[in-house]
């Protein structure tokens, strides 16, 4: 009988422990949303206030999945100072909202899954009302965004997504932002900013929508395209190309006054660049044909900036 009582008592104790464990699970607080985590962190008081002021807290408090690149208090203070604002309340609300949306990607993006390339934010470009692109560069697990901000802490998980802490407010990208950030466009940036050019392409391509000649459609040759051009011309470097030729060549890669997406291109479509006409075709793959009947393939499309769109090409367009 004593043996039976001992076994029975042991079963009661085990059952009681299991019951306590189950009660603890029910008692556990539900995981916080992205918005709740930001609001509860002393490191994001500026961001929390900005999200509430623009009514974006509710978006990051829902069930849809997002990835938030979260600027720290120090990053926000630097943003305010660099743009001539004393407080968040001084930032025009529409601008503040767009800046914040430029830090949000749809769906969850784990730190380990980040690869170099272009992604879409939930901010909309004023030039086209389509999502702005963001260029993310990952080298040895060091991640930079639009060539400006860096992820300093990754994978803070919330019930509706992931937060990555960043050390700077990510700028709304212009055409020039991507030329600077994208390491495959280094030669294009060198060409656009050559000191002897009589046209300041960098300033022109930084023009905001609403000021002529923005918005822009830019056909951006890759670094390999420029290297192939040097071989074609028998030149050693871009500095060997005389200024009038370089200026004319670059002009053929820019259309002013329009944000032409890939869906706007058709066969035998004449495009009037700043340098002169070129012809687009889409059958069998999107291409551009210059006045010398040289054909460039469009290898990446719809990289959307705030003041225009970039399409990447594999051959430099030459003037007649």
URHU-V307722 format. One record per residue. N is the residue number from 1. SS is DSSP state (H for helix, E for strand, - for the rest). PHI is phi in whole degrees, 0 to 359 (999 if undefined). Layout:
[[N;SS;PHI] [N;SS;PHI]]
This chain:
[[1;-;999] [2;H;300] [3;H;297] [4;H;297] [5;H;296] [6;H;297] [7;H;296] [8;H;298] [9;H;296] [10;H;297] [11;H;297] [12;H;298] [13;H;296] [14;H;298] [15;H;299] [16;H;295] [17;H;297] [18;H;296] [19;H;296] [20;H;298] [21;H;298] [22;H;296] [23;H;297] [24;H;297] [25;H;297] [26;H;293] [27;H;284] [28;-;307] [29;-;291] [30;-;294] [31;-;300] [32;-;283] [33;-;281] [34;H;304] [35;H;300] [36;H;295] [37;H;294] [38;H;295] [39;H;296] [40;H;275] [41;-;259] [42;H;291] [43;H;281] [44;H;233] [45;H;294] [46;H;295] [47;H;298] [48;H;300] [49;H;295] [50;H;297] [51;H;295] [52;H;291] [53;H;298] [54;-;263] [55;-;62] [56;-;269] [57;-;301] [58;-;294] [59;H;296] [60;H;274] [61;H;249] [62;-;268] [63;-;261] [64;-;294] [65;-;273] [66;E;222] [67;E;242] [68;E;249] [69;E;271] [70;E;259] [71;E;287] [72;-;288] [73;H;303] [74;H;298] [75;H;296] [76;H;291] [77;H;297] [78;H;295] [79;H;299] [80;H;297] [81;H;297] [82;H;292] [83;-;250] [84;-;77] [85;-;251] [86;-;268] [87;-;221] [88;H;296] [89;H;297] [90;H;278] [91;-;284] [92;-;308] [93;H;299] [94;H;295] [95;H;295] [96;H;301] [97;H;296] [98;H;296] [99;H;299] [100;H;296] [101;H;297] [102;-;290] [103;-;259] [104;E;241] [105;E;245] [106;E;288] [107;-;73] [108;-;266] [109;-;238] [110;-;293] [111;H;303] [112;H;293] [113;H;265] [114;-;288] [115;-;237] [116;-;296] [117;E;156] [118;E;262] [119;E;235] [120;E;251] [121;E;267] [122;E;265] [123;E;285] [124;E;253] [125;-;287] [126;-;294] [127;-;282] [128;-;214] [129;-;62] [130;-;246] [131;E;302] [132;E;292] [133;E;274] [134;E;225] [135;E;264] [136;E;250] [137;E;246] [138;E;241] [139;E;231] [140;-;53] [141;-;66] [142;E;261] [143;E;246] [144;E;242] [145;E;236] [146;-;53] [147;-;69] [148;-;240] [149;E;259] [150;E;230] [151;E;286] [152;E;256] [153;E;211] [154;E;249] [155;E;62] [156;E;276] [157;E;271] [158;E;233] [159;-;293] [160;-;237] [161;E;152] [162;E;226] [163;E;246] [164;E;243] [165;E;284] [166;E;235] [167;-;265] [168;-;213] [169;-;289] [170;-;285] [171;-;289] [172;-;295] [173;-;281] [174;-;263] [175;H;306] [176;H;292] [177;H;306] [178;H;288] [179;H;297] [180;H;284] [181;H;279] [182;-;281] [183;H;290] [184;H;275] [185;H;243] [186;H;298] [187;H;292] [188;H;297] [189;H;298] [190;H;300] [191;H;293] [192;H;295] [193;-;251] [194;-;299] [195;-;294] [196;-;270] [197;-;295] [198;-;272] [199;-;240] [200;-;272] [201;H;298] [202;H;298] [203;H;292] [204;H;299] [205;-;282] [206;-;260] [207;-;298] [208;-;281] [209;-;301] [210;-;106] [211;-;240] [212;-;298] [213;-;263] [214;-;291] [215;-;280] [216;E;234] [217;E;242] [218;E;242] [219;E;259] [220;E;257] [221;E;289] [222;-;289] [223;H;301] [224;H;296] [225;H;299] [226;H;291] [227;H;295] [228;H;296] [229;H;296] [230;H;300] [231;H;297] [232;H;298] [233;H;268] [234;-;70] [235;-;254] [236;-;271] [237;-;206] [238;H;297] [239;H;292] [240;H;281] [241;-;275] [242;-;294] [243;H;301] [244;H;301] [245;H;292] [246;H;296] [247;H;299] [248;H;295] [249;H;297] [250;H;298] [251;H;298] [252;-;286] [253;-;256] [254;E;231] [255;E;251] [256;E;263] [257;-;81] [258;-;208] [259;-;247] [260;-;273] [261;-;280] [262;H;300] [263;H;288] [264;H;273] [265;-;276] [266;-;222] [267;-;293] [268;-;57] [269;E;273] [270;E;277] [271;E;249] [272;E;265] [273;-;283] [274;-;295] [275;-;263] [276;-;152] [277;E;281] [278;E;227] [279;E;240] [280;E;260] [281;E;221] [282;-;237] [283;-;295] [284;-;75] [285;-;115] [286;-;291] [287;E;218] [288;E;234] [289;E;240] [290;-;271] [291;-;291] [292;-;261] [293;-;62] [294;-;275] [295;E;250] [296;E;251] [297;E;274] [298;E;272] [299;E;254] [300;E;208] [301;E;232] [302;E;59] [303;E;276] [304;E;266] [305;E;256] [306;-;289] [307;-;238] [308;E;158] [309;E;228] [310;E;245] [311;E;240] [312;E;271] [313;E;236] [314;-;259] [315;-;212] [316;-;289] [317;-;280] [318;-;248] [319;-;290] [320;-;297]]
